[in-house]
């Protein structure tokens, strides 16, 4: 029973730790002006696999160079992440291509459309984000969060009840010991009176 409790405690600690670390990481990235995007196609494989998350930071045009991977918007709600293969400094245009594609993208990217440069990637984390962006994923996240909070409070209540029972057992044990001591003293007193 103690092993199961120990494993359960370790698992809960891991979950709490994971949630806190991921939450802090996302907040820090957002506060620092970075954005997260999921890789949904294989155009940059094998380096950026489907399901990875890329962390993108805004960068000045002068700081971009051939070989950088950038994320840029192609419409109001669609972005693409591809590698820079050519730069037109005069018109501030970037030629891009997916590593896994045979040809360059058909149109050069104006610098104004550039969201930022990819700073690093988190493999497979995109599946989590994509799942949590669904209605079922959000509901499941709320259920898990409420479940973890519930488990935390149930464990606290259980510990207090256990502590109270232990204290009560100790008090009963002390009371029984006191009664035994009193009985022993009464017995001694009676024996002393009989001897007189």
C-alpha positions in Angstrom: 0.0 0.0 0.0 2.9 2.4 0.8 4.5 1.6 -2.6 1.3 2.5 -4.4 1.0 5.8 -2.4 4.6 6.6 -3.1 4.2 6.0 -6.8 1.0 8.1 -6.8 2.8 10.9 -5.0 5.6 10.8 -7.5 3.2 10.8 -10.4 1.3 13.8 -9.0 4.5 15.7 -8.3 5.6 15.0 -11.9 2.3 16.3 -13.3 2.3 19.4 -11.1 6.0 20.1 -12.0 5.2 19.6 -15.7 2.2 21.9 -15.7 4.1 24.6 -13.8 7.2 24.4 -16.0 5.3 24.4 -19.3 3.1 27.3 -18.1 6.1 29.3 -17.0 7.9 28.6 -20.2 5.0 29.7 -22.4 4.4 32.9 -20.3 8.1 33.8 -20.5 8.2 33.3 -24.2 5.1 35.4 -24.8 6.4 38.2 -22.4 9.7 38.2 -24.4 7.7 38.8 -27.6 8.1 35.3 -29.0 5.3 33.4 -30.7 4.7 29.7 -31.0 3.6 27.9 -34.2 2.9 24.3 -35.0 4.5 22.6 -37.9 1.6 21.1 -39.9 3.3 20.1 -43.1 6.4 18.2 -44.1 8.0 20.9 -46.2 10.9 21.4 -43.8 11.5 17.8 -42.9 13.6 16.1 -41.6 14.8 19.1 -39.5 11.3 20.4 -38.6 9.0 17.4 -38.4 5.2 17.5 -38.4 3.9 18.1 -34.9 6.9 20.2 -33.8 6.5 23.6 -32.4 8.7 26.4 -33.6 9.4 29.4 -31.4 9.6 32.6 -33.5 11.1 36.0 -32.6 10.7 39.2 -34.4 13.9 40.2 -36.2 15.1 43.3 -38.2 15.5 42.8 -42.0 19.3 43.5 -41.7 19.6 40.6 -39.3 18.2 38.0 -41.7 20.6 36.0 -43.8 20.4 33.1 -46.3 19.8 29.9 -44.4 17.6 31.3 -41.7 14.2 29.7 -41.2 11.4 32.3 -41.0 7.7 32.3 -40.4 5.7 34.7 -42.6 2.0 35.4 -43.3 0.5 34.5 -46.6 -3.0 35.6 -45.6 -4.9 36.9 -42.6 -5.1 33.5 -40.9 -2.3 31.5 -42.6 1.4 31.4 -41.9 4.2 29.5 -43.5 7.6 28.5 -42.1 10.3 28.1 -44.8 14.0 28.7 -45.2 15.5 31.9 -46.7 17.3 31.0 -50.0 17.8 34.5 -51.3 17.6 38.2 -50.2 16.8 41.3 -52.3 18.2 44.1 -50.0 16.8 47.0 -52.2 13.2 45.9 -52.3 13.3 44.1 -48.9 12.2 40.8 -50.4 13.1 37.3 -49.3 13.1 34.2 -51.5 12.1 31.1 -49.6 11.9 27.3 -50.0 10.9 24.3 -48.0 13.8 22.0 -47.4 11.8 19.1 -48.6 10.4 20.9 -51.7 12.0 20.6 -55.1 11.5 24.3 -56.1 11.5 27.7 -54.4 8.2 29.3 -53.4 6.4 31.0 -56.3 6.4 34.5 -54.8 9.1 36.3 -52.8 8.1 37.3 -49.3 8.0 41.1 -48.5 9.7 41.8 -45.2 6.4 43.3 -43.9 4.9 39.8 -44.0 7.7 38.3 -41.9 6.4 37.3 -38.4 9.9 36.4 -37.2 12.9 34.1 -37.3 12.7 30.6 -35.9 14.9 30.6 -32.7 14.4 26.9 -31.7 12.0 24.0 -32.0 10.2 21.7 -29.6 9.7 18.3 -31.2 6.2 16.7 -31.0 4.8 19.4 -28.7 2.6 20.6 -31.5 0.4 17.6 -31.2 -0.4 18.7 -27.7 -1.2 22.3 -28.8 -3.3 21.1 -31.8 -5.2 18.7 -29.5 -5.8 21.4 -26.9 -7.1 23.8 -29.6 -10.0 21.4 -30.2 -13.2 21.6 -28.1 -12.7 18.2 -26.7 -9.0 19.0 -25.8 -10.0 22.1 -23.9 -12.7 20.2 -22.0 -10.3 17.5 -21.2 -7.7 20.1 -20.0 -10.3 21.6 -17.6 -11.3 18.2 -16.3 -7.6 17.3 -15.7 -6.9 20.6 -14.0 -10.0 20.2 -11.8 -9.1 16.6 -11.1 -5.5 17.6 -10.0 -6.9 20.3 -7.7 -9.5 17.9 -6.3 -6.8 15.3 -5.6 -4.7 17.9 -3.9 -7.5 18.9 -1.5 -8.7 15.3 -0.9 -5.1 14.3 0.0 -5.0 17.3 2.4 -8.3 16.3 4.0 -7.2 12.7 4.3 -3.9 13.7 5.9 -5.7 15.9 8.4 -8.1 13.1 9.2 -5.2 10.6 9.6 -3.4 13.1 11.9 -6.6 13.6 13.9 -7.1 9.8 14.2 -3.5 9.3 15.2 -3.8 12.1 17.8 -7.0 10.5 19.1 -5.4 7.1 19.3 -2.5 8.6 21.2 -4.9 10.3 23.6 -6.8 7.1 24.2 -3.5 5.3 24.7 -2.4 7.9 27.2 -5.7 7.7 29.0 -5.5 3.9 29.2 -2.0 4.2 30.5 -3.1 6.7 33.1 -5.9 4.3 34.1 -3.4 1.5 34.4 -1.1 3.7 36.4 -4.0 4.7 38.7 -5.1 1.0 39.0 -1.5 0.1 39.9 -1.3 2.9 42.5 -4.7 1.8 44.0 -3.4 -1.8 44.1 -0.3 -0.7 45.9 -2.3 1.4 48.3 -4.6 -1.5 49.1 -1.6 -3.8 49.5 0.0 -1.4 51.8 -3.2 -1.1 53.9 -3.5 -4.9 54.1 0.1 -5.2 55.3 -0.6 -2.7 58.1 
